[in-house]
Amino acid sequence: MRIGSLQLSHPYCLSPLAGYTNLPFRLVIREIGGVGLCTTDLVNARSLLEDNPKARLLTQTCPGDSPLAVQLFGNSPEHMRDAAALLESRGIQSVDVNMGCPVPKVCKTGGGSAMMGDPASAARLVAGMVNAVKIPVTCKMRLGWDDENITAPELARALAAVGAAAIFVHGRTREQGFSGRVNLDGIRAVVEAVPGTPVIGNGDITTPEAAKAMLDRTGCAGISIGRGAFYNPWIFRHVDHFLRTGDTPPEPTFDERSRVMSRHLELMVEVFGEARGCRMFRKIGPWYARRMGPSHEFNRRITRLESRAQFADIVGWYRTWRRQFLDPSGELQPRYRPAALAPSFLQPDETAAASPATIPVPKGAVSYW
């Protein structure tokens, strides 16, 4: 897949996930294989220009972390333009504009999903960035603010017209947050609105089968995976294998999960130092453990992690403790195996609709947002 001047080895992208898609995790994903493009956590354009330490950390990279896009948010055309130029001067290969984040602290600044309420202004902002840099400028959006205000096709047309190199679209509204059914028809409408501009679908891609359904039913050029990559860091490699062969790869073994988890911590320590890296890993370890069987004791211990030596002890202890849940062949007994992941758009309507919206939004026409 090509995004502007950027040729990707695979049409599978790592989505920004605030607090998680930092340099260590991106390197873990790249080492496993199958990913075409990784994107940083969202970065405040003004903070980046002010050389804020947090912004520097969010954009930290290395030669092995390529190709890389930095996702910017902000409502000032000048700040967004200058931040894009600064990133280009630092060797970043692509810049993504966040128009999809549903979090109130982003929306209240006029960034994130709030930008979907004024396609003309959003297009002027993106045009300024496109004219200031030679690297691709892409845009990430949702379908709209709520079901009564689906603006993604109109917004995508406006952005493509000013030179956006690709459109990433999450198949939910801002009102839905991260719950409820992902609307594949809504993503297809965006694809049909911008012929010639690659559209990358996003939302609930947690299995290879979900990736295929997203591609087949929307016609999108690629897919972008966020939370699914934390449930399963192997997902990009698995998707690639499934789409090439039709065979579903087996789940990684406990030994493989332990190896990758240990590698992740090693990279956290290299980048952030042992004390801080271990503290940050307290919220990451339980993601790995979700597919390892009963893990409440592991999670309790990992939330007190302070050193690499302690981590090695915890993993060794857990390896012994979980044996009580294994069958004679060393596999988890059926009743202890984690449930299969079930993407919303592959479930019956009544099941997917059961999850309530989690983010309150104002009602009314777009002009009142």
Protein Blocks (a to p, Z undefined) as FASTA:
>chain_A
ZZhjbccfbfcdcdddehklgmklmmmmmmnoopabdcdddddfklmmnopaklmmmmgc
cfklccdddddedjbfklmmmmmmmmmmnopabdcddfkbfbfklmmnopajllmmmmml
mmmmmmmmmmmpmbdcdddddfbjblmlccklmmmmmmmmnopabdcddfbdfklomgcj
ddfklmmmmmmmmghiacddeehiabfklmmmmmmmnopabdcdfklmmmmmmlmmmmmm
mmmnopacddddfklmmmmmmmmmmmmmmmnojklmmmmmmmmmmmmmmmnopfklmmmm
mmmgcbfklmmmmmmmmmmmmmmmpcfkopacfklpccddddfklccfklmmmpccfbdc
dedjfklZZ
